[in-house]
Amino acid sequence: MKLYSYWRSSTSYRVRAALNLKGVSYETVPVDLVAGEQLSGDYAALNPARGVPVLVLDDGTALTQSMAILDYIEATWPDPALLPAGPVARAQVMAAAHVIATDIHPVNNTRVIRRLSESFGAAEEQQAAWMCHWMAQGFAAVEEMVSGDTAFAFAEAPGLADLCITAQVYNARRRGLDMDPFPNLARIEKNCLAVPAIKAAHPDNQPKAKGAVWAA
């Protein structure tokens, strides 16, 4: 399999971490979002939404949208489980994950920030303030949703919510968001990064060279 991703992309980070946790081998194909490689005709044919990640299966099937890819990964490689079996517990984990994936990320992604700059003249510090505003708002909700009594968001092992949280906290730290008001989320990130499979998915451990292919 091949995973088309951008090294700093939080959505790609989630998927890398899930594949690593489940011991699934894949090749990483970098897509430079800053350079606009996602807008090329060839890439648009692979993913009409022109985003990352894209997981290309061995038979050539291209899966898009990180949460859909994560659902496929969970269904195909169920161990270790990223979601609990019980319907209520499962819904609670999904709710926390979706605050990150649907409330925070869509208003903070590259195309939105570029639009703020190009159409409204937002300077770099204004762009950062925009992102931090939405991250802080979403984090305040998730901070109350997760457990304060477990090593991870809802259990003693990392799950779907943990992967979404950890990837978004990376962005938060990069943009200078104060994490002191969110001790649960900071704890979750720390514990996740102590897991070798998740640490290996961290942006700093990804290939950055244009056109590079990396086996994982």
C-alpha positions as CSV (number, residue, x, y, z in Angstrom):
1,M,0.0,0.0,0.0
2,K,1.0,3.6,-0.5
3,L,0.0,6.5,1.8
4,Y,0.1,9.9,0.1
5,S,0.6,12.4,2.8
6,Y,2.2,15.7,3.9
7,W,4.6,15.4,6.8
8,R,3.0,18.2,8.8
9,S,-0.6,17.2,8.0
10,S,-2.5,16.3,11.2
11,T,-4.9,14.1,9.1
12,S,-2.0,12.2,7.7
13,Y,-0.5,11.9,11.2
14,R,-3.6,10.2,12.4
15,V,-3.5,7.6,9.7
16,R,0.2,6.9,10.0
17,A,-0.3,6.3,13.7
18,A,-3.1,3.9,13.2
19,L,-1.3,1.9,10.6
20,N,1.8,1.8,12.8
21,L,-0.2,0.6,15.8
22,K,-1.7,-2.2,13.8
23,G,1.7,-3.2,12.3
24,V,0.6,-2.6,8.7
25,S,3.3,-2.0,6.2
26,Y,3.0,0.9,3.8
27,E,5.0,3.3,1.7
28,T,4.8,7.0,2.3
29,V,4.6,9.2,-0.8
30,P,5.1,12.9,0.2
31,V,2.7,15.5,-1.2
32,D,3.9,19.0,-0.7
33,L,0.8,21.0,0.2
34,V,2.8,24.3,0.5
35,A,4.1,23.9,-3.0
36,G,0.6,23.0,-4.3
37,E,1.4,19.5,-5.5
38,Q,-2.1,18.4,-4.4
39,L,-3.5,20.6,-7.2
40,S,-1.8,18.8,-10.0
41,G,-3.9,17.0,-12.5
42,D,-2.4,13.6,-11.7
43,Y,-3.1,14.0,-8.0
44,A,-6.5,15.4,-8.5
45,A,-7.3,12.2,-10.5
46,L,-6.3,10.3,-7.4
47,N,-8.2,12.5,-5.0
48,P,-10.8,14.9,-6.5
49,A,-10.9,16.7,-3.1
50,R,-7.2,17.6,-3.6
51,G,-6.2,16.9,0.0
52,V,-4.2,14.4,2.0
53,P,-4.1,11.6,3.0
54,V,-4.9,9.1,0.3
55,L,-4.4,5.4,1.0
56,V,-3.9,3.5,-2.2
57,L,-4.5,-0.2,-1.7
58,D,-2.6,-3.0,-3.4
59,D,-5.3,-3.4,-6.0
60,G,-5.1,0.3,-6.9
61,T,-8.2,1.4,-5.0
62,A,-7.7,4.9,-3.6
63,L,-9.3,5.8,-0.3
64,T,-9.6,9.4,0.8
65,Q,-10.7,11.4,3.9
66,S,-8.7,10.4,7.0
67,M,-11.7,9.4,9.1
68,A,-13.0,7.1,6.3
69,I,-9.5,5.7,6.0
70,L,-9.3,5.1,9.7
71,D,-12.7,3.3,9.6
72,Y,-11.3,1.0,6.8
73,I,-8.1,0.3,8.8
74,E,-10.2,-0.6,11.9
75,A,-12.4,-2.9,9.9
76,T,-9.6,-4.6,8.1
77,W,-7.1,-4.9,10.9
78,P,-9.2,-5.0,14.1
79,D,-6.3,-5.6,16.5
80,P,-5.4,-3.7,18.5
81,A,-8.8,-2.1,18.6
82,L,-9.0,1.7,18.2
83,L,-12.7,1.7,19.1
84,P,-14.5,0.0,22.0
85,A,-17.1,-2.7,21.2
86,G,-19.9,-1.2,23.3
87,P,-22.2,1.2,21.3
88,V,-22.2,3.9,24.0
89,A,-18.5,3.8,24.6
90,R,-17.9,3.8,20.9
91,A,-20.1,6.8,20.4
92,Q,-18.2,8.7,23.1
93,V,-14.9,8.0,21.5
94,M,-16.2,9.0,18.1
95,A,-17.6,12.2,19.5
96,A,-14.3,13.3,20.9
97,A,-12.5,12.4,17.7
98,H,-15.0,14.3,15.6
99,V,-14.6,17.5,17.6
100,I,-11.1,17.4,16.3
101,A,-11.8,16.2,12.9
102,T,-14.9,18.2,12.0
103,D,-15.0,21.2,14.3
104,I,-11.3,22.2,14.5
105,H,-9.5,20.9,11.4
106,P,-11.8,22.1,8.6
107,V,-11.4,25.8,9.6
108,N,-7.6,25.4,10.2
109,N,-6.5,23.6,7.1
110,T,-4.1,24.9,4.5
111,R,-6.7,26.0,2.0
112,V,-8.6,28.1,4.6
113,I,-5.4,29.8,5.8
114,R,-4.3,30.5,2.3
115,R,-7.7,32.1,1.6
116,L,-7.4,34.3,4.7
117,S,-4.0,35.5,3.5
118,E,-4.8,36.0,-0.2
119,S,-8.4,37.4,0.0
120,F,-8.4,39.2,3.3
121,G,-4.7,40.1,3.8
122,A,-4.3,38.2,7.1
123,A,-0.7,38.5,8.3
124,E,1.1,35.4,9.7
125,E,0.3,36.4,13.3
126,Q,-3.4,36.9,12.4
127,Q,-3.5,33.5,10.7
128,A,-2.0,31.9,13.9
129,A,-4.5,33.8,16.1
130,W,-7.3,32.4,13.9
131,M,-6.1,28.8,14.2
132,C,-5.4,29.1,18.0
133,H,-8.9,30.5,18.5
134,W,-10.6,27.5,17.0
135,M,-8.2,25.0,18.5
136,A,-8.8,26.5,22.0
137,Q,-12.5,26.3,21.5
138,G,-12.5,22.7,20.4
139,F,-9.9,21.7,23.0
140,A,-12.0,23.1,25.8
141,A,-14.8,20.8,24.8
142,V,-12.6,17.7,24.4
143,E,-10.9,18.4,27.7
144,E,-14.2,17.8,29.4
145,M,-15.2,14.9,27.2
146,V,-12.2,12.6,27.9
147,S,-11.4,10.8,31.1
148,G,-9.1,12.2,33.7
149,D,-8.6,8.8,35.3
150,T,-7.0,6.9,32.4
151,A,-3.6,7.1,30.7
152,F,-5.3,7.8,27.4
153,A,-8.5,9.5,26.4
154,F,-10.9,6.8,27.4
155,A,-8.8,3.7,28.3
156,E,-5.4,2.4,29.2
157,A,-4.4,2.0,25.6
158,P,-4.5,4.5,22.8
159,G,-7.6,4.7,20.6
160,L,-9.1,6.7,17.8
161,A,-9.7,9.8,19.9
162,D,-6.1,9.8,21.1
163,L,-4.7,9.7,17.6
164,C,-6.8,12.7,16.6
165,I,-6.0,14.6,19.8
166,T,-2.2,14.0,19.5
167,A,-2.0,15.1,15.9
168,Q,-4.0,18.3,16.6
169,V,-1.9,19.1,19.7
170,Y,1.2,19.0,17.5
171,N,-0.4,21.8,15.4
172,A,-1.4,23.7,18.6
173,R,2.2,23.7,19.9
174,R,3.5,24.7,16.5
175,R,1.2,27.7,16.5
176,G,2.0,28.7,20.0
177,L,-1.3,27.7,21.8
178,D,-1.0,27.6,25.6
179,M,-1.7,24.1,26.6
180,D,-1.9,24.8,30.3
181,P,-5.7,25.0,30.3
182,F,-5.9,21.5,28.8
183,P,-4.0,19.1,31.1
184,N,-5.9,16.1,30.0
185,L,-5.0,16.7,26.4
186,A,-1.4,17.4,27.3
187,R,-1.3,14.1,29.3
188,I,-2.8,12.2,26.4
189,E,-0.2,13.6,23.9
190,K,2.7,12.8,26.3
191,N,1.5,9.2,26.8
192,C,0.9,8.7,23.1
193,L,4.4,9.9,22.2
194,A,5.7,7.3,24.6
195,V,4.3,4.6,22.3
196,P,6.9,3.8,19.7
197,A,4.3,3.3,16.9
198,I,2.8,6.7,17.5
199,K,6.1,8.4,17.9
200,A,7.2,7.0,14.6
201,A,4.2,8.7,13.0
202,H,5.2,12.1,14.4
203,P,5.8,14.8,11.7
204,D,9.5,15.2,12.7
205,N,10.0,11.5,11.8
206,Q,8.7,11.7,8.2
207,P,10.4,12.0,4.9
208,K,10.3,15.6,3.7
209,A,12.2,15.4,0.4
210,K,10.1,16.0,-2.7
211,G,9.3,12.8,-4.4
212,A,10.7,10.6,-1.6
213,V,9.2,7.2,-0.9
214,W,9.6,5.8,2.6
215,A,8.7,2.3,3.8
216,A,7.1,1.9,7.1
